[in-house]
Amino acid sequence: MTKKIFRSILLAAVSVLLASLVIIMGCLYDYYKNVQEKQLRDELRLASYGVEADGLDYLERLASLYRFPSTADFRLTWIAPGGEVLFDTHVPAAEMENHADRAEIRQAMTEGESGGVRYSKTLTERTMYYAQRLADGSILRISISQLTVLALALGMLQPILLTTILAVILSALLAHRMAKSVVAPLNRLDLDRPLENDAYEELSPLLGRIHQQHRQIEAQLLELQRKTEEFEQITKSMSEGLVLLDGKGVILSINPAARTIFHADSSCIGQDFLMVDRGHEINLAIQTAREEGHSEIRVMRNNREVQFDISQITADGAAAGTVLLAFDVTEQAAAERSRREFTANVSHELKTPLQSIMGSAELLENGLVKQEDAPQFVGVIRQEAARLVTLVEDIIHLSQLDEGIAPEKEEVNLLELARSAASVLRERAEKRHINLSVSGEDSMINGVRSFLYEMLYNLIDNAIKYNTDGGKVEVAVSVANTGTTVSVKDTGIGIPPEHQARVFERFFRVDKSRSKASGGTGLGLSIVKHIAQYHHAGIRLQSRVGSGTDIEVLFRPAKVKAHGTSSCQKRFDSIDSIDP
């Protein structure tokens, strides 16, 4: 407390000192400026009388008298009506340029006189000048360098620093003595008998309150005991699990719901939590809560999904324990997953055409498109809008497919469909200097056109997103006795071997930061897998980190049954076939 009072008094004293210095410097500078301005006007008036009387002879005598520019602070310049410099005290007139375009000269020519100030950042000084038109139409200008407040302060730095140091030392001594005198009676207080103290009158209400608190402590202890019993009754009736741990992880309290979750009994109170649950996830979450204040985790217990909300308990700014709340969220988690899947699918499928429409519309709106190219961009907007409608229908069809409602199939040319998908994505590839090519032969298969287009679009889109600038994306359609194979090969970043078996899972991302930056939702390959399964097609993935990824989709011919004897067919029978 003594230090706090000392710092407060010292800070107040130093603040008053600094404020006083600033005010004094401001007043001195303002006075200096006014005196200098009046002096300059008087000098110009006297000089103008001399020039009108004797002309150039007067200025030469003046220059000889003051030995310009070494001893005089001011500068005189005589300018002819046409702007030619007739005389200057600092620079030979012949070396000076025409001054007809100077602002102060023009103003003096029209109004008879002018004045102003110019500031130099490099010299940290200002130049004050006045100009007056003489009877013959010529202009006489006088100027003088004027120090800024900063320059003036720097010139007085030594006395200012000396004064400040002495004042701070004196303030510190006085603040120390005042702080000790203020705190001394407080240190002598007897808090066990607060009403018997003879201290500051201002402390009487505080001492009276302390006395009342002494009498209230016993009543509060009884109230605390009652509330503890109420807490135990409430926790017993809770459907949520509740566990209280101390700072060392020892169980202080555990309600029946929590004991059911962990298969424990009341004898676990006083034991380490590790004796109740040795699960790595929960104990890691507890450690995270101790470090960060809060953590959440969902784990499976007794074939039920349980969410743990773990919070750190603090007392006096220090960690005192941990509280665990356990909620059975099995049904809620199932509903949340269903909602997330629906939202993610809508976002992933609709974002791409909307971005294309917005980009083309923005170019047209801002007039960045030539008149002859406008129909092309309008066509893109129309094409993407039509595709957007198709995507909405596809989402409905996919939902119907999950419900067992089969969409109508037709004969589809895979090569034509691949070229169509590539044409939509070509602009995106060109922006990154990626060479996008489509090759192969026509192949007709029986399938859902919109589904197959979406599959090809996602494969090519992923190959572009996760490629390197200047890379390649090769789309090939080949036909053999075993069926039609669609291959999408890129020279991108590749997929680590430990992730290749999971890339077709919904919402799985190999590189979350890169996927987010590129607009990916983690659903692209999952949709590809879904569509391939619907068409009884197989998928093979080959990838190497840093070399690229090759994804092949095999569509078996209608005459070949799913259990065909071909080795190539067997190779593709697994939808998630991975070749690292």
C-alpha positions as CSV (number, residue, x, y, z in Angstrom):
1,M,0.0,0.0,0.0
2,T,2.9,2.3,0.8
3,K,4.3,1.8,-2.7
4,K,1.0,2.5,-4.3
5,I,0.5,5.7,-2.4
6,F,4.1,6.7,-3.1
7,R,3.6,6.1,-6.8
8,S,0.3,8.0,-6.9
9,I,1.8,11.1,-5.2
10,L,5.0,11.0,-7.3
11,L,2.9,10.6,-10.5
12,A,0.7,13.5,-9.6
13,A,3.7,15.7,-8.8
14,V,5.6,14.8,-12.0
15,S,2.4,15.3,-14.1
16,V,1.9,18.8,-12.7
17,L,5.6,19.6,-13.4
18,L,5.5,18.4,-17.0
19,A,2.2,20.2,-17.6
20,S,3.7,23.4,-16.2
21,L,6.8,23.0,-18.4
22,V,4.6,22.6,-21.5
23,I,2.5,25.6,-20.6
24,I,5.6,27.8,-20.0
25,M,7.2,26.7,-23.2
26,G,4.0,27.4,-25.1
27,C,3.7,30.9,-23.6
28,L,7.4,31.7,-24.2
29,Y,7.2,30.5,-27.8
30,D,4.1,32.5,-28.5
31,Y,5.7,35.6,-27.0
32,Y,8.9,35.0,-29.0
33,K,6.9,34.6,-32.2
34,N,4.9,37.8,-31.7
35,V,8.1,39.8,-31.0
36,Q,9.9,38.3,-34.0
37,E,6.9,39.1,-36.2
38,K,6.7,42.7,-35.1
39,Q,10.4,43.1,-35.5
40,L,10.3,41.7,-39.0
41,R,7.5,44.1,-40.1
42,D,9.4,47.1,-38.7
43,E,12.6,46.0,-40.5
44,L,10.7,45.7,-43.7
45,R,9.1,49.1,-43.3
46,L,12.4,50.8,-42.7
47,A,14.1,49.0,-45.5
48,S,11.3,50.0,-47.9
49,Y,11.9,53.7,-47.1
50,G,15.6,53.3,-47.8
51,V,15.0,51.5,-51.1
52,E,12.5,54.0,-52.3
53,A,14.9,56.8,-51.5
54,D,18.2,55.5,-52.7
55,G,17.4,52.2,-54.5
56,L,20.2,49.7,-54.9
57,D,22.8,52.0,-53.2
58,Y,20.8,51.6,-50.0
59,L,20.8,47.9,-50.1
60,E,24.5,47.7,-50.9
61,R,25.3,49.9,-48.0
62,L,23.0,47.8,-45.8
63,A,24.7,44.6,-47.0
64,S,28.2,46.1,-46.3
65,L,27.1,47.3,-42.8
66,Y,25.7,43.9,-41.7
67,R,28.1,41.8,-43.7
68,F,25.4,39.5,-45.0
69,P,24.8,36.6,-44.6
70,S,27.2,35.9,-41.7
71,T,26.0,38.3,-39.0
72,A,22.4,39.2,-39.9
73,D,19.5,36.9,-39.0
74,F,17.2,38.3,-41.7
75,R,17.4,38.2,-45.5
76,L,16.4,41.0,-47.9
77,T,15.3,40.4,-51.5
78,W,14.4,43.1,-54.0
79,I,12.3,41.8,-57.0
80,A,11.4,43.8,-60.1
81,P,7.8,44.0,-61.2
82,G,8.5,41.3,-63.8
83,G,9.8,38.9,-61.2
84,E,13.6,39.4,-61.8
85,V,15.6,39.5,-58.7
86,L,17.5,42.8,-58.4
87,F,19.2,42.2,-55.1
88,D,19.6,39.5,-52.4
89,T,21.6,39.7,-49.3
90,H,22.5,36.0,-49.3
91,V,22.8,35.0,-52.9
92,P,24.0,37.0,-56.0
93,A,21.0,38.3,-57.9
94,A,22.3,36.8,-61.2
95,E,22.2,33.3,-59.8
96,M,18.6,33.5,-58.7
97,E,15.6,32.4,-60.7
98,N,12.6,34.5,-61.6
99,H,10.2,35.0,-58.6
100,A,7.1,36.1,-60.5
101,D,5.4,32.7,-59.7
102,R,6.0,32.9,-56.0
103,A,2.8,33.0,-54.0
104,E,3.9,35.9,-51.7
105,I,5.2,37.9,-54.7
106,R,1.9,37.5,-56.6
107,Q,-0.1,38.4,-53.4
108,A,2.1,41.5,-52.8
109,M,1.6,42.6,-56.5
110,T,-2.2,42.5,-56.2
111,E,-2.8,43.4,-52.5
112,G,0.3,45.6,-51.7
113,E,1.7,43.3,-49.1
114,S,1.8,39.7,-48.0
115,G,3.1,37.5,-45.3
116,G,3.3,33.9,-44.3
117,V,5.3,31.1,-42.8
118,R,6.9,28.1,-44.5
119,Y,7.9,24.9,-42.5
120,S,10.9,22.8,-43.3
121,K,10.7,19.2,-42.0
122,T,14.4,18.5,-42.8
123,L,15.6,21.6,-40.9
124,T,12.9,21.5,-38.2
125,E,12.5,25.2,-38.6
126,R,10.1,27.7,-40.1
127,T,10.8,30.7,-42.3
128,M,8.7,33.7,-41.7
129,Y,8.5,36.3,-44.5
130,Y,6.8,39.6,-45.4
131,A,6.7,41.2,-48.8
132,Q,5.7,44.8,-49.7
133,R,5.1,46.5,-53.0
134,L,7.0,49.7,-53.4
135,A,5.9,52.9,-55.3
136,D,7.7,51.8,-58.5
137,G,5.9,48.4,-58.5
138,S,8.9,46.4,-57.3
139,I,8.6,44.0,-54.4
140,L,10.8,44.1,-51.3
141,R,10.7,40.9,-49.3
142,I,12.3,40.2,-45.9
143,S,12.5,36.8,-44.3
144,I,13.9,35.2,-41.2
145,S,14.3,31.7,-39.9
146,Q,12.0,30.9,-37.0
147,L,12.6,28.0,-34.7
148,T,9.8,25.5,-34.1
149,V,8.6,24.6,-30.6
150,L,10.7,21.4,-30.8
151,A,13.8,23.3,-31.9
152,L,13.3,25.9,-29.1
153,A,12.8,23.1,-26.6
154,L,16.0,21.4,-27.8
155,G,17.9,24.6,-27.4
156,M,16.7,24.8,-23.8
157,L,17.2,21.1,-23.2
158,Q,19.9,21.4,-20.6
159,P,18.1,23.8,-18.1
160,I,14.9,21.9,-18.7
161,L,16.5,18.5,-17.9
162,L,18.3,19.9,-14.8
163,T,15.1,21.5,-13.5
164,T,13.1,18.3,-14.2
165,I,15.6,16.1,-12.4
166,L,15.8,18.2,-9.3
167,A,12.0,18.5,-9.2
168,V,11.5,14.7,-9.6
169,I,14.1,14.0,-6.8
170,L,12.4,16.5,-4.5
171,S,8.9,15.0,-5.4
172,A,10.1,11.5,-4.7
173,L,11.5,12.5,-1.2
174,L,8.3,14.3,-0.3
175,A,6.1,11.4,-1.7
176,H,8.0,8.8,0.3
177,R,7.6,10.8,3.6
178,M,3.9,11.4,2.9
179,A,3.3,7.7,2.0
180,K,4.9,6.5,5.2
181,S,3.0,9.0,7.3
182,V,-0.3,7.9,5.7
183,V,0.3,4.2,6.1
184,A,1.8,4.2,9.6
185,P,-1.6,4.4,11.4
186,L,-3.0,1.6,9.2
187,N,-0.2,-0.7,10.1
188,R,-1.0,-0.3,13.8
189,L,-4.6,-1.4,13.4
190,D,-5.8,-4.3,15.5
191,L,-8.4,-6.1,13.3
192,D,-9.2,-8.6,16.1
193,R,-10.7,-5.7,18.1
194,P,-11.6,-3.2,15.3
195,L,-13.7,-0.8,17.5
196,E,-10.8,-0.3,19.9
197,N,-8.5,1.3,17.3
198,D,-7.7,5.0,17.3
199,A,-7.0,5.8,13.7
200,Y,-8.3,8.0,10.9
201,E,-11.9,9.0,11.2
202,E,-12.3,8.0,7.6
203,L,-11.7,4.4,8.6
204,S,-14.4,4.3,11.2
205,P,-17.1,2.9,8.8
206,L,-14.6,0.3,7.6
207,L,-13.7,-0.8,11.1
208,G,-17.4,-0.9,12.0
209,R,-18.0,-3.2,9.0
210,I,-15.1,-5.5,10.0
211,H,-16.7,-5.7,13.5
212,Q,-20.0,-6.7,11.9
213,Q,-18.3,-9.3,9.7
214,H,-16.8,-11.0,12.7
215,R,-20.3,-11.5,14.1
216,Q,-21.5,-12.6,10.7
217,I,-18.8,-15.3,10.1
218,E,-20.4,-17.9,12.4
219,A,-23.8,-17.3,10.8
220,Q,-22.2,-17.6,7.4
221,L,-20.5,-20.8,8.3
222,L,-23.9,-22.3,9.3
223,E,-25.4,-21.0,6.1
224,L,-22.5,-22.5,4.1
225,Q,-23.2,-25.9,5.7
226,R,-26.8,-25.6,4.8
227,K,-26.0,-24.7,1.2
228,T,-23.5,-27.6,1.0
229,E,-26.3,-30.0,1.9
230,E,-28.6,-28.4,-0.6
231,F,-25.8,-28.7,-3.3
232,E,-25.5,-32.4,-2.6
233,Q,-29.3,-32.8,-2.9
234,I,-29.3,-30.9,-6.2
235,T,-26.4,-32.8,-7.7
236,K,-28.0,-36.1,-6.7
237,S,-31.1,-35.3,-8.6
238,M,-29.2,-34.0,-11.7
239,S,-29.4,-36.0,-14.9
240,E,-26.1,-34.6,-16.0
241,G,-22.8,-35.9,-14.5
242,L,-20.9,-33.6,-12.2
243,V,-17.3,-34.1,-10.9
244,L,-15.3,-31.7,-8.8
245,L,-11.5,-32.0,-8.7
246,D,-9.0,-30.2,-6.6
247,G,-5.8,-28.6,-8.0
248,K,-4.0,-32.0,-7.9
249,G,-6.8,-33.9,-9.7
250,V,-8.3,-35.6,-6.6
251,I,-12.0,-36.1,-6.7
252,L,-13.8,-33.9,-4.2
253,S,-17.4,-34.6,-5.3
254,I,-19.1,-36.9,-7.8
255,N,-22.9,-37.2,-8.3
256,P,-24.8,-40.4,-9.1
257,A,-25.1,-39.6,-12.8
258,A,-21.3,-39.2,-13.1
259,R,-20.8,-42.4,-11.2
260,T,-23.0,-44.2,-13.7
261,I,-21.0,-42.8,-16.6
262,F,-17.7,-43.8,-15.1
263,H,-18.9,-47.1,-13.5
264,A,-17.7,-45.8,-10.1
265,D,-19.1,-45.6,-6.6
266,S,-18.9,-43.1,-3.8
267,S,-15.7,-44.6,-2.5
268,C,-13.8,-42.9,-5.3
269,I,-14.1,-39.6,-3.5
270,G,-10.6,-38.6,-2.3
271,Q,-8.9,-40.7,-5.1
272,D,-7.1,-39.4,-8.1
273,F,-9.4,-39.1,-11.2
274,L,-7.1,-41.4,-13.1
275,M,-8.4,-44.2,-10.9
276,V,-11.9,-43.6,-12.2
277,D,-11.2,-43.0,-15.8
278,R,-7.9,-43.7,-17.6
279,G,-9.1,-42.4,-21.0
280,H,-6.5,-40.4,-22.7
281,E,-8.9,-38.0,-24.3
282,I,-10.6,-36.8,-21.0
283,N,-7.4,-36.5,-19.1
284,L,-5.9,-34.5,-21.9
285,A,-9.0,-32.2,-21.9
286,I,-8.6,-31.7,-18.2
287,Q,-5.0,-30.7,-18.6
288,T,-6.1,-28.3,-21.4
289,A,-8.7,-26.7,-19.1
290,R,-6.0,-26.2,-16.4
291,E,-3.8,-24.4,-19.0
292,E,-6.5,-22.5,-20.9
293,G,-9.4,-22.2,-18.5
294,H,-11.9,-24.3,-20.4
295,S,-12.1,-27.3,-22.8
296,E,-14.8,-29.4,-24.4
297,I,-14.7,-33.0,-25.6
298,R,-17.0,-35.7,-26.8
299,V,-16.3,-39.3,-26.1
300,M,-18.1,-42.6,-26.2
301,R,-19.1,-44.2,-22.9
302,N,-21.3,-47.3,-22.6
303,N,-22.3,-47.0,-26.2
304,R,-23.5,-43.4,-25.6
305,E,-21.9,-40.2,-26.9
306,V,-21.1,-38.0,-23.9
307,Q,-20.0,-34.4,-24.0
308,F,-17.7,-33.1,-21.2
309,D,-17.5,-29.4,-20.5
310,I,-14.5,-28.9,-18.3
311,S,-13.7,-25.6,-16.6
312,Q,-10.9,-24.4,-14.3
313,I,-11.9,-23.1,-10.9
314,T,-9.9,-20.2,-9.7
315,A,-9.5,-18.5,-6.3
316,D,-7.6,-15.4,-5.8
317,G,-6.3,-15.6,-9.3
318,A,-4.8,-19.0,-8.8
319,A,-6.1,-22.4,-10.0
320,A,-8.0,-24.1,-7.2
321,G,-9.6,-27.1,-9.0
322,T,-11.5,-28.3,-12.0
323,V,-15.2,-29.0,-12.6
324,L,-16.5,-31.6,-15.1
325,L,-20.0,-31.5,-16.5
326,A,-21.1,-34.6,-18.5
327,F,-24.1,-34.5,-20.9
328,D,-25.6,-37.4,-22.8
329,V,-25.7,-35.9,-26.3
330,T,-26.3,-39.1,-28.3
331,E,-29.5,-38.0,-29.9
332,Q,-28.4,-34.4,-30.2
333,A,-25.1,-35.4,-31.9
334,A,-27.0,-37.4,-34.4
335,A,-29.2,-34.5,-35.3
336,E,-26.3,-32.1,-35.4
337,R,-24.4,-34.4,-37.8
338,S,-27.4,-34.5,-40.0
339,R,-27.7,-30.7,-40.1
340,R,-24.0,-30.2,-40.7
341,E,-24.0,-32.7,-43.5
342,F,-26.9,-30.9,-45.2
343,T,-25.5,-27.5,-44.7
344,A,-22.0,-28.5,-45.9
345,N,-23.4,-30.1,-49.0
346,V,-25.5,-27.1,-49.9
347,S,-22.5,-24.7,-49.3
348,H,-20.1,-26.9,-51.3
349,E,-22.3,-27.5,-54.2
350,L,-23.7,-24.0,-54.7
351,K,-20.7,-21.9,-54.0
352,T,-18.8,-22.4,-57.2
353,P,-21.6,-21.4,-59.7
354,L,-22.5,-18.4,-57.5
355,Q,-18.9,-17.2,-57.5
356,S,-18.7,-17.5,-61.3
357,I,-22.0,-15.5,-61.6
358,M,-20.9,-12.9,-59.2
359,G,-17.5,-12.5,-60.9
360,S,-19.0,-12.1,-64.4
361,A,-21.7,-9.7,-63.1
362,E,-19.1,-7.6,-61.2
363,L,-17.0,-7.3,-64.4
364,L,-20.0,-6.2,-66.4
365,E,-21.2,-3.8,-63.6
366,N,-17.8,-2.1,-63.4
367,G,-17.5,-1.7,-67.1
368,L,-14.4,-3.9,-67.3
369,V,-15.7,-5.9,-70.3
370,K,-15.5,-4.8,-73.9
371,Q,-18.8,-4.4,-75.6
372,E,-18.1,-7.2,-78.0
373,D,-17.2,-9.5,-75.1
374,A,-20.3,-8.8,-73.1
375,P,-22.4,-11.5,-74.6
376,Q,-19.7,-14.0,-73.6
377,F,-19.9,-13.0,-70.0
378,V,-23.7,-12.9,-70.1
379,G,-23.6,-16.4,-71.5
380,V,-21.4,-17.5,-68.5
381,I,-23.9,-16.0,-66.1
382,R,-26.7,-17.8,-67.9
383,Q,-24.7,-21.0,-68.0
384,E,-23.8,-20.9,-64.4
385,A,-27.3,-19.9,-63.3
386,A,-28.6,-22.9,-65.2
387,R,-26.0,-25.0,-63.5
388,L,-27.0,-23.6,-60.2
389,V,-30.6,-24.7,-60.8
390,T,-29.3,-28.1,-61.8
391,L,-27.2,-28.3,-58.6
392,V,-30.2,-27.6,-56.5
393,E,-32.1,-30.3,-58.3
394,D,-29.1,-32.6,-57.8
395,I,-29.2,-32.0,-54.1
396,I,-32.8,-32.9,-54.1
397,H,-32.1,-36.0,-56.2
398,L,-29.3,-37.1,-53.8
399,S,-31.7,-36.7,-50.9
400,Q,-34.2,-38.8,-52.8
401,L,-31.5,-41.3,-53.5
402,D,-30.8,-41.6,-49.8
403,E,-34.5,-42.2,-49.3
404,G,-34.5,-44.9,-52.0
405,I,-36.0,-42.8,-54.8
406,A,-34.0,-43.6,-58.0
407,P,-33.4,-40.7,-60.5
408,E,-33.9,-41.4,-64.1
409,K,-30.8,-42.6,-66.0
410,E,-29.8,-41.9,-69.6
411,E,-27.0,-42.5,-72.1
412,V,-24.2,-40.1,-71.2
413,N,-20.9,-39.4,-73.1
414,L,-18.2,-39.2,-70.5
415,L,-15.7,-37.5,-72.7
416,E,-18.2,-34.8,-73.7
417,L,-19.1,-34.4,-70.0
418,A,-15.4,-34.1,-69.0
419,R,-14.8,-31.4,-71.6
420,S,-17.9,-29.5,-70.4
421,A,-16.7,-29.6,-66.8
422,A,-13.1,-28.6,-67.8
423,S,-14.4,-25.6,-69.8
424,V,-16.1,-24.2,-66.8
425,L,-12.9,-24.6,-64.7
426,R,-10.4,-23.5,-67.3
427,E,-10.5,-19.9,-66.4
428,R,-9.6,-20.8,-62.8
429,A,-6.8,-23.0,-63.9
430,E,-5.4,-20.3,-66.2
431,K,-5.3,-17.8,-63.4
432,R,-2.7,-20.1,-61.7
433,H,-1.0,-20.9,-65.0
434,I,-2.1,-24.6,-64.7
435,N,-2.3,-26.5,-68.0
436,L,-5.7,-28.2,-68.1
437,S,-6.1,-30.8,-70.8
438,V,-8.9,-33.3,-71.7
439,S,-8.2,-36.3,-73.9
440,G,-9.5,-39.8,-74.8
441,E,-12.3,-41.3,-76.7
442,D,-16.1,-41.1,-76.6
443,S,-17.7,-43.5,-74.2
444,M,-21.4,-43.9,-73.6
445,I,-22.6,-45.2,-70.3
446,N,-26.0,-45.4,-68.7
447,G,-26.2,-43.0,-65.8
448,V,-27.4,-39.8,-64.3
449,R,-25.9,-36.9,-66.3
450,S,-26.1,-34.3,-63.5
451,F,-24.4,-36.8,-61.0
452,L,-21.7,-37.7,-63.4
453,Y,-21.0,-34.0,-64.3
454,E,-20.7,-33.2,-60.6
455,M,-18.3,-36.1,-60.1
456,L,-16.0,-34.9,-62.9
457,Y,-16.3,-31.3,-61.8
458,N,-15.3,-32.1,-58.3
459,L,-12.3,-34.3,-59.4
460,I,-11.0,-31.5,-61.7
461,D,-11.7,-28.8,-59.2
462,N,-9.8,-30.6,-56.5
463,A,-6.9,-31.2,-58.9
464,I,-6.7,-27.4,-59.6
465,K,-7.2,-26.4,-55.9
466,Y,-4.4,-28.6,-54.6
467,N,-2.0,-28.1,-57.5
468,T,1.0,-25.9,-57.7
469,D,1.2,-22.8,-59.8
470,G,2.3,-23.7,-63.3
471,G,1.4,-27.3,-62.8
472,K,-0.7,-29.7,-65.0
473,V,-4.1,-31.4,-64.8
474,E,-4.7,-34.2,-67.2
475,V,-8.2,-35.6,-67.7
476,A,-8.3,-38.8,-69.8
477,V,-11.2,-41.1,-70.8
478,S,-10.2,-44.6,-72.0
479,V,-12.3,-47.5,-73.1
480,A,-11.4,-51.2,-72.7
481,N,-13.2,-54.5,-72.5
482,T,-13.3,-54.2,-68.8
483,G,-15.1,-50.9,-69.0
484,T,-14.6,-47.1,-69.2
485,T,-11.9,-45.5,-67.1
486,V,-11.9,-41.7,-66.3
487,S,-8.5,-40.5,-65.0
488,V,-7.8,-37.1,-63.4
489,K,-4.1,-36.7,-62.8
490,D,-2.4,-33.6,-61.3
491,T,1.1,-32.5,-60.4
492,G,0.0,-31.0,-57.0
493,I,1.0,-31.3,-53.4
494,G,-0.1,-35.0,-53.1
495,I,-1.6,-36.8,-50.2
496,P,0.4,-38.3,-47.3
497,P,0.1,-42.1,-47.1
498,E,-1.5,-42.0,-43.6
499,H,-4.4,-39.9,-45.0
500,Q,-5.1,-41.6,-48.3
501,A,-7.5,-44.2,-46.8
502,R,-9.7,-41.3,-45.4
503,V,-9.8,-38.8,-48.2
504,F,-13.2,-40.1,-49.3
505,E,-14.7,-39.6,-45.8
506,R,-17.2,-36.7,-45.4
507,F,-15.7,-33.5,-44.0
508,F,-12.2,-35.0,-43.9
509,R,-9.4,-32.6,-44.9
510,V,-5.8,-33.5,-45.3
511,D,-4.7,-29.8,-44.9
512,K,-7.4,-27.9,-43.1
513,S,-5.7,-24.5,-43.5
514,R,-5.1,-25.0,-47.3
515,S,-8.7,-26.4,-47.8
516,K,-10.2,-23.4,-46.1
517,A,-8.1,-20.9,-48.1
518,S,-9.0,-22.6,-51.3
519,G,-12.7,-22.8,-50.5
520,G,-12.9,-26.6,-49.9
521,T,-15.5,-28.1,-47.5
522,G,-14.2,-31.6,-47.3
523,L,-17.2,-33.0,-49.2
524,G,-15.8,-33.1,-52.8
525,L,-14.3,-36.6,-52.8
526,S,-17.1,-37.8,-50.6
527,I,-19.6,-36.8,-53.2
528,V,-17.5,-38.4,-55.9
529,K,-17.5,-41.7,-53.9
530,H,-21.3,-41.5,-53.4
531,I,-21.9,-40.9,-57.1
532,A,-19.5,-43.7,-58.1
533,Q,-21.2,-46.1,-55.8
534,Y,-24.6,-45.3,-57.3
535,H,-23.2,-46.1,-60.7
536,H,-21.5,-49.3,-59.4
537,A,-18.1,-47.8,-60.3
538,G,-14.8,-48.4,-58.6
539,I,-12.2,-45.8,-57.5
540,R,-8.5,-46.1,-57.4
541,L,-6.2,-43.4,-55.9
542,Q,-2.5,-43.1,-56.4
543,S,-0.6,-40.2,-54.7
544,R,2.8,-39.2,-53.6
545,V,3.6,-36.2,-51.5
546,G,5.1,-33.5,-53.7
547,S,4.5,-35.4,-57.0
548,G,0.8,-35.2,-57.4
549,T,-2.3,-37.4,-57.3
550,D,-4.0,-39.7,-59.8
551,I,-7.7,-40.7,-59.3
552,E,-9.2,-43.3,-61.6
553,V,-12.9,-44.2,-61.8
554,L,-13.8,-47.4,-63.6
555,F,-17.4,-47.8,-65.1
556,R,-18.0,-51.5,-65.9
557,P,-19.9,-52.2,-69.1
558,A,-23.5,-53.2,-68.8
559,K,-22.9,-56.7,-70.1
560,V,-20.2,-57.3,-67.4
561,K,-21.5,-58.3,-64.0
562,A,-20.2,-56.8,-60.8
563,H,-18.4,-60.1,-60.0
564,G,-16.5,-60.2,-63.3
565,T,-13.4,-62.3,-63.5
566,S,-11.0,-59.7,-64.9
567,S,-8.1,-58.8,-62.6
568,C,-8.6,-55.2,-63.5
569,Q,-12.2,-55.4,-62.4
570,K,-11.2,-57.0,-59.1
571,R,-8.7,-54.2,-58.6
572,F,-11.5,-51.7,-58.8
573,D,-14.2,-53.6,-56.9
574,S,-13.3,-51.7,-53.7
575,I,-14.6,-48.1,-53.8
576,D,-11.8,-46.9,-51.7
577,S,-8.9,-48.7,-53.4
578,I,-5.7,-46.9,-52.5
579,D,-2.3,-47.4,-54.1
580,P,0.3,-45.1,-52.4
